Amino acid sequence: MIITPTEVKYERAVVTEEKLLFSSTDKDIENELYRRHAFSSDVKSMGGVNGFGSLPYRIKSKTLALSDEGIINEQKERWLDHIFTASES
């Protein structure tokens, strides 16, 4: 909401989507898949659900959303030990 002396405007915040770049490796994979499947006389070569079973993939980025509960508890205990030992001195 934008408030000025003469008016009030309501605007929605819009965040543009992240655009992933199409690398040369991606192009090579796409060309290889096209060659493999377009010229194959074997319909089963596609495999998988809706033909996506044989598509290669690779992870472009990793993000840790939540650590293991045991690790979180160990970190809390270390933090508490640090706090208690610091307050005793």
Order of alpha helices (4+ residues) and beta strands (2+ residues): beta-beta-alpha-alpha
